[in-house]
Amino acid sequence: MSNRESLLSLNDKITAAVTLLKAGKNVAFPTETVYGLGADITNASAINQIFEIKGRPIDHPLIVHFAEVHLLDYWAIDIPDSAWLLAEHFWPGPLTLILPRSSHVPLNVTGGQNTVGLRIPDHPIALALLKALGENKALAAPSANRFGRISPTSANHVYEEFGSEVSMILDGGPCKVGLESTIISFYNSEAILLRPGGIPVESLEETLKQKIKLKENLNTSLRAPGGLSSHYAPVTALEVWPTEYIQQRAQQLNKNGLRTALIAWSGSDYFSQVTNENTHLFLMPADPIGYGHQLYATLRELDQDDFFCMLVEAPPTDPAWLAISDRLQRASYKTSIHL
């Protein structure tokens, strides 16, 4: 059976995927955020394969995906009421909770830490797969891409990334959110934002009736998925510039005859004077939900188009754009261009 295409029904595909997972194989599956690369949490060899396939450091934790909210205390211990409140309100959904791990979560999943990232994805295929695995089963799954690179938001992205290295790719169409989950830590019983994502922090605070602290303001060494300074990055150099300076940078690159992709959200009129045979304008939605949905697919497409550089118009400073600002900052972290 092809790892991309099959004439089987969805139920048959889920059954085939479960068979592969129980045999120690890896299966890529869709979620509402990005596609994940899953392994049976009880199979150490399959989990090790994930790190090998991705080129992922073994101390970088994986997120554990499971199917039912009531199973939260099977995978975690010492769960505060506020964590239960968020789980019951936002799951299934793009929220990951960091909690003290139970004995059912092996250390090779958590990067050697005594905490674990847990979530229930909001995608019918992911939920069907998790339920078919069995009640006390879960999938340890990072995003289905090479470590540090752009996350996949379609089955084709996964295939382009790994080809036959993955035993099966379940195609669930484009991811409806397109950015990774929001990560909230409750390790010391207080809510701390470790990564902005698919759920705005304001929505979480409204539910908790309290402010969520930022990791940057605290002295913590807790490691979380996607927490490195450089992450979500294309191979092509990516620079983020404020609106008032990006035209100047585009003109500088154009004078040197360098082919540049200019990614903007504020409309085409403002950039018409710098668009030419070297500088190609790509318009993004001016709302954060639409922008987030298209971001990774756009970066992947442009990364294959032989541009010298991607210039990205900095997003607004409104809190609704926090996750997008975070991803662009990490994607541009290693960029260093000298002319």
N, C-alpha and C positions, 0 to 999 in steps of 0.2 A: 504493500500500500504506500502510495506517495505520502511524504510528510506534509504536503501542501494541499493536495486535492484528493477527493474521494467521492464516490457516488453513494456512500453510505448515508443513512439517515442520521440526524443529530444524536439520537439515542445510541445508535450503533457507534458513532464516533466517540461519544463519552465512554461507552463500554471499552472500546479499543484503547482509549487514553488511560483509563484506570488499569487495564491489563499491563500496559507499558510501565506505568508508574510503580505498580506492585512488583514488577520485574526489575526494578532498579534503574529505569530509564528516565530521561527528562522530557517533559512535554511543555511546549509554549502554549499559553492560554490568554484569552482577552479579559481585561477588566475595564471598568469605566475610566480608569486613569491612563495606564499604558499596558502593553502586553508583558506578562510575566513569564519567567522561565522556572517551571516548578519541579520539585522533587519531593517524594514521600519523606516526611519529616523523620520517620523511623528508620530510614535507610541511609546509613552513613556514607556508603559508597556513592549513592546517587547525589547526595549533597556535595560531596567532594568534586563530583563531575561538574557541578554548576560553577564552582570556583575556577576549575581548570578551563572550561569552555569560555567563560567570560574574561579570564585573566584577572580575576578579582582577588585582592589580598584576603588571606584567610581570617584576618582580624576585623574585616568589615562585615557587620551583621546582616542577616537576611530577615525579611519580614515573613511572619507566619500567617498564612491565610486559612481561615476555617469558615464554617457555614452557619452556625447558630449562636446568637448572643448568649444563651444560657450556658454555653461551653466555655465562656471566658475564664471561669475559675478552674477549668481543667488545665489550661495552658499558663495561667498566672496565679500568683498568691498575693496576699496582703493588698487586695484591690480596694482603694478608697471609694467612698460613695460617689464622689465627683466623677471618677472614671466610669463607674457603672452608668451614671446619668448620661454621659456623652455616648457611651456604647449603645444604650437603649434608644437614644434620640437620633443618632447619625448613622448607625449601621443597619443594613448594608450601606456603605458609602465610602468616600475617599478620605478616611480618617484612620490613622495608625496610632495606637496607644502603646507607650513604653511602660512596662510594668515588671516587677520582680518575676522571674521565670519560675515555673513549677518544675518538678522533676521529670515531667513528660517532654520538656524541651531540651535537647542536647546542646552542649556548649559549642559544637561546631556550627550550629545555626546562629548563635548569638555573638560570634567573634570572641568567645572566651569570657564574655560578661555575664553577670547574674541577672541581667535584664533581657526582656524579649519584646520585639515589636509585633503587635497583633492587629489584624483587621479582617473585616468581612467585606469582600468586594461587591459592588452593585452592578453585576452583569449576569444575565441569565445563564450563560454558558459556564462561567466560573462557578456560580452557585451550584449548578447541576453537577459539575465535575467534583466539587468538594463534598456534596451530599452523597454522591455515588462511591466516594472513597470509604465512607463509613464514619460513624459518630466520633470515635476517638482518633481520627486521622486528620491530617492537615497537610498543606503544601508549604514548604519553605521556598520562597520565590522572590528573587530580585527582578529588575526589569530585564527583558530579553534582548540585550545588546552587549557589545564589548564594554568592559569596565571603563567608565569615564566618558563614554561617547553618548550620542543623542539617543534618548529613549525611543522605542518603537511604538507607534500608535496605529499600526495596521499589521495584518499577517504578512504582507509582502515585505514590510520593513524587517521583520524577523528573518524571513528567508534570505533577504539580501545580506543580512548580518552573519548568519550561521550556515545557511544551506542545509546539507544533510547531517551536520553535527548534532542537530536536535532531532530526536526520534519522531516527533509528531508536532505539528502546529495546528491548533484549533482556530479556525477563522471565525471571528465574531464581528467582522466589519471594523470600521474606524472607531476608535475610543471616543466616547462622548465628552469626556473632560479634557483629556490630552495632556494634563500635567499630573505629576505624582501626588500621592496623598499628603495631607497635612499630618505632621508628626508631633504629638503631644506626649511629654514624659510625665509620669506620676511616680517616678522612682522614690522620691522622698515625700510622697503624698501631696505635693503641690504641683499645679499645672504649669509646665514650662514648654514653650514653643521651640522645638528643635529644627523644624523645617516647615515653612509655609507651603500650602498646596491647594488641593481641590476644594477645601472648605475654608471660607474666610475666618480669620481669627475672631472677628466681631460676632459671628454667628455662634461660635463656641462660648465666648464670654457672655453672650446674652443668655445662653442655656444654663451656664454655671452661676450666673449672677455674680461674677467676679472677674477681675483682670487676670490675664495669662501672662506670666513673666517671659522675657526673651532670654534665650541662651547666652547672647552676647553680653548681657548684664550680670551674668552669674559665673562663679568659678566652678565649672564642672568639666570633667574629662569624659563624660558619657559619649560614646560613639553611636551615631545613628546613620542609617542608609542615606546616601546622597548628601552627607555632611561635609565632604571635603571641599577645600577652596576651589579646586578645579574639577568640574563635573559637567555632564550633559553637553559636552563640547564637540563641535564639528572638527574635521581635519583642517578645513579652510580657516585661516585666521579670522577671528570675530572681534570687532571693536564696538563698544557702546558709547554713543556721543549724545550730549544734550542737543535739543532741537536747534538752538542758536549757533552751535559750532559744527554740526555735521556737514553742512554745505561746504564749509571751508576745507574740511578733511577730504570730502569727495573731490573737490577741485584740485587739491594737492595730489591725490592719487591719479587723477585724470591727466595732469601735466606730465606725469611720469609714464603715461601710456599704459597704466595698469587697469585691468578689467575688474570692476567692482560691483557688488550687489548692494544696493541701498534699500534697507528694510524699514519702512516708515508706517506710522499709524495716523498721522495728522493730516493726510490728504495729499493729492498729487500737485495741486497748484503751487504749494510752497517749494516743491522740489523741481519744478519744471525747468528752471534755468541751469540745473546741474545734470540733467538727464541727457545722455548722449551715447555714442557708440561704445564708450568705455564704462559708463556708469548706468546701470540698469536698475530701475525703480520697481520695487515689489511692495504693494500696499497691503497692510494688515488691517483687520477690524479695529475700530476705535473703542471697542468695549472689551474689558478684560476676559470675559467668558469666551467670546469669539476669538480673541487673540490667543488665549491659552489653547484652545482647541486646535488652532492651525500652526502653532509655533514649531513643534518638532517636525511635522511633515514638511513645513517650508524650509527649515534648516537642512533637513536631509536632501531635499530636492536641489537646493542651491549648492550643497556640498559636492554634488556630482557634476557640476556645470563649469568646472575649470575657472572659477573666479580667484583672483589674487587675494581678495579680502571681502568680508561681509561687514558693512557698516550698518549698525542698528540704532535707530532713533530711540533714545532712552524713554521708557514708559513714564506715564504720569506718576507723581508721588502719592497719589491717593492710596489708602490701605488696600483697596480692592485689587490693586496691581502688585501687591507685595510678592506673591509667588512668581510672577513673571519677572520682576526685577531680580529676584533671587536666582532664577535659572539663567538669566542673561549675564549676571555678574559672574557666576561660576563658569559659564561657557566661554567667557572672555578672559578668564584669569591668567592664562599662560600666553596670551597674545603679546608679542613684542615685535613691532615693525620698524625698521630703520631705513630711511630713504636717503 
